[in-house]
Amino acid sequence: MPAPRTVLLTGAAGGLGTLMRELLPGHGYRLRLLDLRPVEGEPDAIVADLADRDALREAVRGVDAIIHLAGISLEASFEKILAANIEGTYNLYEAAREEGVGRIVFASSNHAVGYTPRPQGDDPLIPIDTPRRPDTFYGLSKCFGEDLAQLYWDKHGIETVSVRIGSCFPEPTSVRMLSVWMSPADGARLFHAALTAENVGHTVVHGSSANTRLWWDLTSARALGYEPQDDSEPYAGKLLAEQGDLDPDDPAHACLGGHFVTDPPIWPY
């Protein structure tokens, strides 16, 4: 499909949103920004809650596509997750349906399959169709988002690429992250591929760079035209020296979701 010109970026003030609003214009996009809080340096950004359906409908009106990053990105009470990640995502899809937006890129997460054992030794890479095993209410909300995307494709013809993001930071900060890290530049490449690939229906992909220590299969992402350019390996020596290798007997090291399985970080708000 032709590259969408105007893209609504929800969660634009967050960590990933900040990275993407700097990088995506280089791929030819004009961004419309939305967040619950003001976006620093962006006076035209829309400040709105995902619970505000009128504001969401106005925000999506006239855009070519949506990248949905907004919501709670750590663990929280079920009530908070329900409001922000489940009801909020539903509200966004309804706004897209009402305004005729045909393509959404949904920020899913590795935590939708967090209890999946990580590959060790000669184990094969984790396939994209591995059974979902959420490690938190947060991960559960990403399972819901993927199912919602499937429903809106089957029922309403809205296409979605659900990206199970590993960890997107300027550089990896843990030994685990060496396997699931997605460089910001590769993140922009993957979102660009997800916005422009043809006939995606509802496609689920793993979101990471082409790491030497990769745990999961990137085939479905590459099928969109994604060509990752980065690898976490240059950071491996320093992180291994500081933190030591992963312990296969430690549940936080044995599962894809890492410490979300044992001691998940809690949303501070």
C-alpha positions in Angstrom: 0.0 0.0 0.0 1.2 3.6 -0.4 3.0 5.0 2.6 0.5 6.7 4.9 1.2 10.4 5.2 -0.5 11.4 8.4 -0.2 9.0 11.4 -1.7 9.4 14.8 0.9 8.5 17.4 -0.8 7.8 20.8 1.4 7.7 23.9 3.6 10.3 22.3 5.0 11.6 25.6 6.2 8.2 26.7 9.6 6.7 26.3 8.9 4.8 23.1 6.7 7.5 21.8 9.4 10.1 22.3 11.9 7.9 20.3 9.4 7.3 17.5 8.3 11.0 17.2 12.0 11.8 16.5 12.6 8.9 14.0 9.4 8.4 12.1 9.3 11.7 10.2 12.6 10.5 8.6 10.5 7.7 7.0 8.1 10.3 5.5 5.4 10.6 8.1 3.6 13.7 9.4 2.7 12.8 13.0 -0.4 13.9 14.9 0.5 13.4 18.6 -1.8 12.3 21.5 -1.0 11.7 25.1 -2.7 11.9 28.5 -0.1 14.6 29.4 1.4 17.4 27.4 4.2 16.5 25.0 7.3 18.5 25.7 8.1 20.8 22.9 5.0 19.9 20.9 2.3 22.6 21.7 0.0 21.2 19.0 -0.2 17.7 20.6 -3.6 16.5 21.6 -3.9 16.1 25.4 -6.7 13.6 26.0 -7.6 10.5 28.0 -8.3 7.2 26.1 -11.6 7.2 28.0 -12.7 10.4 26.1 -14.3 8.9 23.1 -15.3 12.2 21.5 -11.7 13.4 21.8 -10.4 10.2 20.3 -12.8 10.4 17.4 -11.6 13.9 16.7 -8.0 12.8 17.0 -8.3 10.0 14.4 -10.4 12.1 12.0 -8.5 12.4 8.7 -5.4 10.3 9.6 -4.2 7.6 7.3 -3.1 5.2 10.1 -2.6 4.9 13.8 0.4 3.7 15.9 -1.1 2.9 19.3 1.5 3.1 22.0 -0.6 4.7 24.8 -1.6 3.0 28.0 0.1 1.5 31.1 3.4 -0.1 30.2 4.1 -1.8 33.5 2.1 -3.9 36.0 -0.8 -2.3 37.8 -4.1 -3.2 39.5 -6.6 -4.9 37.2 -8.9 -1.9 37.5 -6.2 0.4 36.2 -5.2 -2.0 33.4 -8.9 -2.4 32.5 -9.5 1.3 32.1 -6.3 2.3 30.3 -5.3 -0.7 28.3 -8.5 -2.7 27.7 -11.3 -0.1 27.5 -8.9 2.5 26.1 -7.8 0.3 23.3 -11.4 -0.6 22.5 -12.3 3.1 22.5 -9.5 3.8 20.0 -10.6 1.0 17.7 -14.2 2.2 17.8 -13.0 5.7 16.9 -11.0 4.3 14.0 -14.0 2.3 12.8 -16.3 5.4 13.0 -13.8 7.6 11.1 -12.8 5.0 8.5 -9.1 4.5 9.5 -8.0 1.3 7.8 -4.6 0.5 9.5 -3.5 0.4 13.1 -0.1 -0.7 14.5 -0.7 -2.0 18.0 2.1 -2.1 20.6 1.7 -5.5 22.0 4.4 -7.0 24.2 6.6 -9.9 24.9 4.7 -10.1 28.2 1.7 -11.5 26.3 3.8 -14.7 26.2 5.9 -14.0 29.2 5.7 -17.4 30.8 7.1 -19.0 27.6 10.4 -20.7 28.5 13.3 -18.9 26.8 15.4 -21.0 24.3 18.5 -22.5 25.8 21.3 -24.3 24.0 20.1 -25.7 20.7 16.4 -24.9 21.4 14.6 -23.5 18.4 13.6 -19.8 18.3 10.2 -19.1 19.8 7.6 -19.1 16.9 5.1 -16.3 16.5 2.2 -18.8 17.0 3.5 -19.9 20.4 0.5 -20.1 22.8 0.0 -16.9 24.7 1.0 -17.1 28.4 0.7 -13.6 29.9 2.9 -12.9 32.9 0.9 -10.0 34.4 -2.4 -8.1 34.0 -0.3 -5.9 31.7 0.5 -8.9 29.6 -3.1 -10.0 29.7 -4.2 -6.7 28.3 -1.9 -7.2 25.3 -3.5 -10.5 24.7 -6.9 -8.7 24.7 -5.5 -6.1 22.3 -4.4 -8.8 19.8 -7.8 -10.4 20.0 -9.5 -7.1 19.6 -7.4 -6.4 16.5 -8.4 -9.8 15.0 -12.1 -9.1 15.7 -11.9 -5.6 14.0 -10.2 -7.2 11.0 -12.8 -10.0 10.7 -15.8 -7.9 11.5 -14.9 -4.4 10.2 -12.0 -4.8 7.8 -9.5 -2.7 9.9 -6.0 -4.1 9.4 -3.6 -4.3 12.3 0.0 -5.3 12.8 0.4 -6.3 16.5 4.1 -5.9 17.4 5.2 -7.9 20.4 7.9 -5.4 21.5 10.8 -6.7 23.4 12.7 -3.7 24.9 13.2 -0.6 22.8 15.8 1.6 24.4 18.9 3.4 23.0 21.0 0.5 24.3 20.3 -2.7 26.2 20.6 -2.4 30.0 20.5 -6.0 31.1 21.8 -9.4 30.0 18.2 -10.5 29.2 17.7 -7.5 27.0 20.5 -8.7 24.8 18.0 -11.2 23.4 14.9 -9.0 23.0 16.4 -5.5 22.4 15.0 -3.5 19.6 17.1 -0.4 18.7 15.1 2.8 18.2 16.2 2.9 14.6 15.0 -0.7 14.0 11.8 0.1 15.9 11.1 2.9 13.3 12.0 0.5 10.5 9.5 -2.1 11.9 6.7 0.5 12.4 7.3 1.8 8.8 7.1 -1.8 7.4 3.9 -2.4 9.5 2.4 0.8 8.1 3.2 0.1 4.5 3.0 -3.6 3.9 0.1 -4.8 1.8 -2.7 -7.1 2.8 -1.7 -7.6 6.5 -5.1 -8.5 7.8 -4.2 -9.0 11.4 -0.5 -10.0 11.6 1.4 -10.6 14.8 5.2 -10.0 14.7 8.0 -10.1 17.2 9.7 -6.7 17.7 13.4 -6.8 18.1 16.7 -6.2 16.3 18.6 -9.0 14.6 20.4 -9.9 17.8 23.1 -12.5 18.0 21.4 -13.9 21.1 17.9 -13.7 19.7 15.2 -15.8 21.4 12.3 -15.4 19.0 11.6 -15.9 15.3 11.4 -12.7 13.2 10.0 -14.4 10.1 6.6 -12.7 10.2 8.2 -9.3 10.7 10.6 -9.8 7.8 7.6 -10.8 5.6 6.3 -7.2 6.1 9.6 -5.9 4.6 11.3 -5.3 7.9 15.1 -5.5 7.6 16.7 -5.0 11.0 20.1 -3.4 10.9 21.2 -3.6 14.5 22.5 -6.2 17.0 22.9 -6.0 20.8 26.1 -8.0 20.7 28.5 -4.9 21.0 27.0 -4.4 24.5 27.3 -8.0 25.6 30.8 -7.9 27.1 30.1 -5.0 29.4 26.7 -6.3 30.6 28.0 -9.9 31.2 30.9 -8.5 33.2 28.6 -6.4 35.4 25.7 -8.8 35.8 26.9 -12.3 35.0 25.1 -14.7 32.7 21.5 -15.8 33.1 20.7 -18.6 35.6 18.4 -21.2 34.0 17.2 -22.2 37.4 16.0 -18.7 38.2 12.4 -18.2 37.0 13.2 -14.6 36.2 15.9 -15.9 33.8 14.1 -19.0 32.5 11.1 -17.3 31.1 10.7 -14.9 28.2 9.1 -12.3 30.5 12.1 -12.0 32.8 11.4 -10.4 36.2 7.8 -9.6 35.2 7.2 -13.3 36.0 8.6 -13.0 39.6 8.6 -9.3 40.6 7.0 -7.1 38.0 7.7 -3.3 38.1 4.6 -1.4 39.2 3.2 1.5 37.3 3.9 4.6 39.6 0.8 6.6 38.8 
